[in-house]
Amino acid sequence: MKEMIQIQQQKKTIKLNKSFYSKESVLAAMNDFSEICSLNLKETNSHFLIDLISKEENTEKIEFEFCNYCLSLMK
C-alpha cells in the first residue's frame, strides 16, 4: 500500500510598519521570495500586511527570514 503524505499549508501574516519599512524593499523581498512562497500584500494607513504561504517543507521561521531580508534591502 502506498503511503500518502499531506502537507497542510499554513498561512502566516507579517505586519510591517510603513514608517520603518519602505514599499520598495517589501516588493523586492516579495519578488525574491516568490519561488518558495505564495505572497499577498495588503496595506493599511500605517502597515504593510503580507500573507505568506510556504511552498516548501521545514520553513517554520520563514517569516523571520523574510523580515530580515526586507531589512537588508533597505538603503
N, C-alpha and C positions, 0 to 999 in steps of 0.2 A: 504494500500500500504506500502510495506516495504521500509524503508529508507536505502540508501546505502551511506556509508562514504568512501571516498577515501583519503588515506593519501599519499601525494606525498613525496617521499623520497628526501631529499636534500643532495647532496654530499658537504662535507667540506674538504678542503685540509689544512693540517697542515704542516708548513715548520719549521724544527728544524735544527739548526746549528750543524754540526758534531764536531766542535771544543769545543762545550759545552756539548752536549748530547752524551751518549755512545750508540752504536748499541745494546748492551746487554739490556740496560734499555728500549730502544724503542721496541725491540722484546718482552720483558717480558710484557710491558704495552699492546702491541697489543694482546698478548695471553690472558691477563686478561680481556680485553675489548671485546673479540671476541663473547661473549654471547649476548652483547647488541648492537654491531656494526659490520658492514662489513668493513674490513680494507684492504688496499692495500699499500705496501711500494715500493717506487721508491727512487733511490739515485742519487745525482749528486756528483761532486767532493767535494762540501762543505756543502751539506744539505741532510737531510732525508725529503722526501715528503710523507706524509701519507694521503691517501684518506680515508675518514671516512663517512660512511652512517649509521645513527642510525636505529636500528630495532624497536625502541620503540617511543612512542609519548612523547611530552613535554621534549625533551632533547636539548633545544635551545643552551645551553652552554657546550655541551658535549666535544667540542674540548678543552676548557679550563681545564676541569676536566682531560682529557687525558694528557695534558701537565703537570699539577700539579702532577698527579700520576707518570708519567715518571720521573719527578724530584725526587720524593720521593724514587724511586727505585735505584737511583744513589748512589754509595758508594765512 
